Amino acid sequence: MLKGGQIKTAALLGLMSGILVLGGYWATGTEQGALIGLLFAAVTSFGSWFYSDKAALAAYKAQPVTREQAPEL
């Protein structure tokens, strides 16, 4: 079962993908442009999935912790 945040994320990624596909079609006026937009949308979606953990950790300036520094973890 999807939660509220997952639905919003899926909707936003779907909207972004649709905009990229339509933008590719609009830029070239052909189906090939739409396919290029779809490929670009797939690459950016995969990139945001693959690097999301690194982005979240960097946003909070996370640092590695040793067992001695935080034994409760």
N, C-alpha and C positions, 0 to 999 in steps of 0.2 A: 504494500500500500504506500502510495506517495504521500509525503507530508507537504505542508503549505510552502515551505521554502524550496523544496524540490520542484514543485509545480511552477513556481515563479521562475526558477532557473531554467527549466525546460522551455517555458514560454519565451523568455528573453533570448535564449540561444536560437530557438526556432524563428523568432522575429528577425534577429540579426542575420540568420542564414537566408531567410526570404528576401531581405533587403539586398544582400550581396548578390543573390541570383538575379533579382530584378535589375539591379544596377549593372550587372554584366550584360544582361539582355539589352538594356537601354543604351549602354555604351556602344554596342556593336550592331544591334538590331537583328541579330541572328541567334539561333539556338546554340551555336558554339560559344557565344558570349555568356549565355545562361549556364552552360556547362563549366566554363572557366570560373564563373561566380560560385557555382556549387562546389567546385574543387577548392577554391579559396576558403569558402565557408567551412568545408570539412577540415582543412588544415588548421584554420584558426580555432575551431571547436576542439580538435584534438590537442592543440597547443595549450588552450586554457584548461583542459582537463588534466593534462600531463604536468603542467607547472603550477597548478593551483595551490598545492601544499607549500611550495617554495615561496610563492607570492604572499600567502597568509603569514608564514613565519617571518618573512622579511618585513612585512607591514608592522608586526609587533616587535621587531628587532630582537627576535629570539636568539638565545645563546645556548650552547651545549652545557649540560649540568652533569657533574660527576656524582657517584654514589655518596661520597663524603659530604658534598654540598647539600644534597637533598635525599637523605636516607628513606624518607617516607614514600618516595616514588619507586 
